[in-house]
Amino acid sequence: MEGYEVVTSDDSKAGRVVEVRGDNLIVEHGTLFKSRHALPRTFVDVDEGERLVRASVSKDVLESSPKVDDGEVDDRAVAEHYGLAEGFDAPPSEGYGETTPDDPAFGAERDRQSAGMAATEEERARIRSGSEPGEGALDSISSPGITGGDRARDAR
């Protein structure tokens, strides 16, 4: 894979693969001030025909990863940066079956919070608190029951 061009999920050219070290590809980018970053194989798809590596992370994520200095790769820091279980002693996802090193360390709930969204439980509580019996989307439709009653009216 050495010499293959790396394209990220946001269709940016992120550099080229200069080395494969363990489970990481070492990607070099920059023209005058070159820097090298590790990219776990978990996040890549290799196209041998086009000599291209497609990464499932953005260019910003790749470029903010720990730098590879003097050829030394801190596997734990790289795994932690990319949110892989290998980067943590006891990842929050531990206990949900067998944990392998390239498993995600965090679940969807942390992703929601990182994106600035409310936790799922908070969102459910907010929705519930804003409606009274008979005010829900399904409760406002008049529907005669077996006895010919109106469930929206009868709920009041």
Beta strands, then each sheet from edge to edge (+ up, - down):
strand 1: 5-7
strand 2: 13-21
strand 3: 24-29
strand 4: 35-40
strand 5: 44-47
strand 6: 52-55
sheet 1: 4+ 3- 2+ 1- 6- 5+
end
